[in-house]
Amino acid sequence: MAKTKPTIEPLFTKYQIFMIVILSIIQFTVVLDFMVLSPLGEQLMSELKITPAQFSRVVSAYAIFAGLSGLLTAGFADRFDRKKLLLFFYTGFVLGTFLCAIAPTYNFLLMARIVTGIFGGVIGSIGFAIVADLFKAEVRGRVMGFTQMAFAASQILGLPVGLLLAAHFGWHAPFTMIVGFTILVGIIIVVYMKPIDEHLKIKNDRSAFTHLYKTLTHKSYLRAFLATTLLATGGFMLMPFGSDFSVHNLGIQRIDLWKLYGVTGISSIIFGPLIGKLCDRIGQFKMFLIGTILSGVMVAIYTRLGITPLWEVMVLNVILFAGITSRIISSSALMTSIPELKDRGAFMSINSSVSMISGGFAAFLAGLIVVRSESGNLLHYERLGYVVMVSMVIALTLIYIVDRHIKKIRKPAGVDVAV
């Protein structure tokens, strides 16, 4: 009698695969909406006739209100069906993006970015909760790997397409594109996503505000929140004026910006998995140290550049983002080891909100430092470089303290401390 081969259970069900895809697409649209404003900066400031300081307020408004919204809703996230919660905030996000697509003035655009931030800032944390609900712990890393590829995909697919649309149809066009795409995504969510409400069957008498307060005031968590505050400074300070600096100071043609962002996005997809493996091999803090040194050196070089060939700017940008990606991946991995299990959801929501709020204030501060000369060039960009490098050194010190704390609390339990 022939032996029957044992059936191998697939890693994911068809519905789980669908959810991975839809969560990745949702993340892609939110990230794209946030990131597309930066490369549009030079064109937008020119057409709306606004100053760098005013543009920085547009960027910071989204981040600040996204952070505040995420912070205020963190304690209530487990009290509703996650599908309904996702649809509510995604609808508001689409509305905010639509307002950006029709914004005729600076003040209208500022209001539109506030609306978009209030709703868009919560979507990411809802996605993390859905992943935890639908997938076993053993496969969540792979799921998160797919969903986080949205950042690189937005640079490879979204930003170049958005820049090309803006170059031919005006700066409103990328937002119109996002609105059309997100409406289709919303319809798919309504029709195909099942209710996610198992968590509602668990009785929870604890006040949402009490849990939020205790997490916010936990001594060891505060060090992590402070480190996150400084980690967000660098990217948010340099990012708002990246396209403007490239066009007016480096001499890159506006029509070629899509090439610069596309190459950077492709490099991020290539470097991301390699950096992740290296992070596990040599340790998270060591990888963060390498990323900080590399980023600091490149910031010092990049912010002092004059007219530079496109290929050279591409190379420098790729190296800079390799350093930034190293810092993001290693610090994110380190942060997951800090909270206790009972505080993990609240900690991650607060940490994300802290990042957005501090990044928003950093963008606002950058607008006060950078000014435009009569010739159109940005002045004092190198001063931003000094501030970013100082924040990197302080963040490195705080991450070192956090790393030592994690190793200390793990040793008594006999857990592998190679973090």
N, C-alpha and C positions, 0 to 999 in steps of 0.2 A: 504494500500500500504506500503510495507516494506521500511524502510529507508535505504538508501545506506550509507555505511561507508565511511567517507572521506579518500581519498588516502593520505598516508604519503609519502612525498617526501624523498628519501634517502639522507643521509648526503653528500655522495660523489657519483659522476657518476662512471661508470666502467672505463672511461678514466682517471679520477682523481685518482682512486685507483691504476691504472697502473703507473701513474706518481709518486705517493707516493712511490711505490715499487722501481721503477727505480732510483729515486733520492736517496733513502736510500741505494741502492746497489752501486751507484756511490760514495756516501760518504764513504761507507764501504771500497771500493777499495783504495780510496785516503788515508784514515786514516791508513789502514793496511800497505800500502806501506811506509808511514812515520814511523809508530811505530815498524815495524818488524826489523828495523836496530838495535835498542837498545838491544833487547835480543840476537841478533846475534853478539854483540860486542866482547865477549870473544873469540868466535870461529874465527871471522874474523880477529882480531888482531893477533891471533896465526898463522893462515894460511898465511896471507899477511906479517907477521913479521913487524907490524907497532906499534908505540907507542900510549899511551892514547891520547897524544896531536894531533897526526895525525888522530886518529879515531874521536875525537871531531870535527875536521875540516870537516870530511865527514858528520857528523850530522848537524853541523851548516851551511854548504854550502846549503843544501836543504832549511832550514828555512829562511836564509837570502835572498836567491834569490827568494823564494816563496813570501816573504814579499815585496820585491822590485817590482816583477812582478805584484802583486795585487795592489800595490800603483800606478804604472804607467798606469795600464789599468782601474782603477776605474772611471776616467772621460769619458771613451769611451764605457763603458759597455752597455749604453742605445742607442747606435747608430747602432746596428746590430741585426739581427734575433737571438734570444737566442739559438735556436737549432743549428744553424751554429756555433755560438760562442762556445757553449759547445763541439761540435764535434771537432772543431779546437784544443782546449786546451786538450781535452781528448785524441786525437790522439798523441799530443806531449807528454802527460803524459805516454801513453803506450810505445812510443819510448824510453823515458828516462828510464823506468823500464826495457825494453828489454836490454838496454845498461848495466844496473846493473847486469842483468842475465848472461851476457857474459864477464863482466869485469875481465881481467886477472891480473891487477896490481892496486896498490893504486891510482896512478894518473888517470888511466882510470875510476876507480870507483868514484873518486872525480868529474870528469867531468860529469859522468853519473848522479850523484846526483844533480848537478847544473841544468842540462837539465830537470830532473824530477821536481825539485822545481819551475823552471820558468813556467812550464805549470800546474803542480798540484796545485800551490798556488792560482790560479784564479778560479778553478772549484767550490770551496765552495761558493764564492760570487755569481757566476752565478746561482747556485742552489737556493740561497736565493731569487734572483730576480725572478726566475721561480715560486717559491712558492707564492710570492706576486702577480704575474700576473694571476695565475690560480685558486687561492683560496681566498675566502672571508675572511675578517679580523676575523670574529667570529670563524673560524675553523683553522686558521693558527697555533695556539698554538698546536693543536693536530697533525697537519702535521709535525711541527718542532719536536715534541716529538718523532715521528716515525723515522724521518731522523737522529736525534741526537743519537738514539740508536745504530748507526753504530760504535760509539766509544767503547761501551761495547761489541758489537758483534765481533769487530775485536780482542778483547782480549780473548773472549770465543771460537770463531771458528778459526779466522785467525792465531793468534800468536801461539797457541798450535800446529796447523797443520804445520805452517811454521817451528817451532822449531824441530818437529819430522822429517820433510823432510830434514832440515839442518843437523840433527844428523846422518841421514842415507845416504844422497846424497850430502852433502856439502852445504856451505852457499849460493851458487847461486840458489839452488832449490826453496826457497820461492819466489824469484823474477820471476822465470820461471812460477811458479804456478799463480802468480798475472797477468802476461802477458797473459797467456791462458784464464783466466777468463775475463779480461778486453776487450779482442778482441770480445768475445761473447756479452758482454754488449754493446760494440760499434755498433755491427751489429743490435742489438735490437733497439738502439736509431735511427739508420738510417732508419730502416724499419717501426717502429711503432710510433715514436714521431712526433707530428704535428709541423709545424712552429709556433713559438711564436714571433709575430711581431706587435701586437697591439700598442705597445709603439712607433713604428716608425711612426704612423699616427699623433702623437702629435708633433707640430712644436716646436723646441727648438733651439733658436739662441744663447744661452749662451755658451761661450767657456768652454770646458771640463777642461782646465787648470785653468780658473778663478774660477770655482766652487770648484775644488780641493784645490786651494790656500786659498779661503775664509773659507773652512771647516777646513783646517789644522791650520789656525791662529786664529780661534774662541777661545776667552779666556776661556770660561767654558769647551770647548771640550778638550783644552790642559791638564787640570787637569785629565780628564778621560784617555787621551792617556798616561800620565805619570804613572797613577795607573796601566794601562794595561802593561806597560813596566816592572814594578816590579812584577806584577802577573805572568808573563811568566818566571821570573828568576828561581823560585824554581824548577818547573818541568823539565825545560831544563838543569839545572845544575846537578841534580841527575840522570835523566833518561838515558843519554848515557852510564853510567858505572854501571847501575843496574844489568845486568847479570854478568858482570865481577866481581863486588863486591860480588854477591851471590855465585859465584863459588869459587873464590880464598880467600875471607875473611870469608864468612859464612859457607863454606864447603858444599854447595849444589852441587849435581852431575848435570853435563850439561844435561843429559838425563831427569832430573826431573824438568827442568825449565818450561816446558810446563804446568806442574801441578800448579806451583806457579802462572803463568800468567792466567791460566784458572780459578782458584779459585778467583783471584782478579777481573776478568771480570764478573763472576757470581755475586759477591758481589756488583759490580757497578750497575748492572741492578736492583738488589733488593733495594739498597739504593737510587738510583737516584730519582724515583717517591716519595719516603718517604721524602727525603730531600726537593724536590720541594714543596710538600704540607706544610711541616713545615716552609719553607721559606715564603710562603704566609700567614701563620697563625701568626708567631711571628715577621715578618719583615725581609727584605733582609739584612740590616746591622747587625742585631743581629745574623742571621744565618752565615754571613761572619765572625763575631767575634768568634762564637763557632768553626767554621771550622779552623780559624787561630790558635786558642789556641790548638786544637786537633792536627793539622798538625805540629805545632812548637814542641810540646812535643814529638811526634812520630819521627820527624827528629832528635831531640837530642838523642833519644834512638837508632834509627836505624843506624845512621852513626857511632856509637861507638861499634857496635856488633862485636864479634869474632865468632868462630865456634858455630853454632846454629842449632838445629834440624829443619827439613823441616817444621813440623807442626807449630812450634813457629814462624818461618819466615812468614808463611802463615797468621797467626793471626795478626802479627804486620803489614804486608803489607795491609791486609784488613782494619785495623783501620786507617792506614796512608792515604789510598785512600779514605776512608770515609770523612776524613778531607779535602783532596784536592778537592773531588767532591762537598762538601759543599761550598767551596770558589768559585769554577767555576760556579755552578748554581746560587748562590746568586749574585755574581758580574755581571754575564751575564744578569740576570733579571734587575739589577740596571742600567746597561749601556743602556738598551732599552728606559729608561725614560729620558735620557740626551738630545739627539738631537731633533731639531725642525723637523716637518714633511718633509719640503723641503730639509733638509740635511741628512735624515735618511740613505739613500742608501750610500752616500759618507762617512758618519761617520762610518757605519759598515764596509765598505771596508777598510778604513784607520785603524780603530781599529784592524781589523784582521791582517793587514799587520804589524802594530806596534808590535803586539804580536809575529808574526813569526820572524821579524827582531831582536827584543830584545832577544827572545829565542835562536836564532842562535848565537848571541854574547855571551849569557850566557853559551851555550855549549862550545864555543871556550875558554872562560875564565876558565871553569871547567877543560879543558884539560891542561891548564897551571898550575893549582893548584895540580892536581892529578899526582902522579908518581908511577912507578912500582918498587918494591924492587927486590933484586936478587932471592928471593924465589918465586916470582910471585904475591905476595899480592899487593893490591893498598894501597898506603900511602897517608895521608893527606885528606882522605875522610871526616873526622870529620870537617876539615876546610871548606869544602863545606857546611856542616851543619850549621856552624856559619854564613856564608854569606847568606844562604837561610833564616835563622831565622831573621837576620837583615832586609832583604828585605821584609819579611812578616810584620814586625812591621811598616816599612815605608809605605807599601801598605795599611795596616789597617788604618793609619792616613789619607792617601789620600782618601780612600773609605769613611771614616767618613765625610770628607769635601764635597765630591761629594754628599753624602746622605743628608747632611744639605742643600746644594744648591738646590737639587730637591724639598725638603720639602718647602723651602722658596719661590720658584717660583710657586709652586702649590697652596699655601694658598690663594693668592688673587683671584684665579679663583674659589675657593670653591670646589676644587677637593679633593677627599680622599687622604690623604698624608701618609697613613699607608704603607710606603715602607721600 
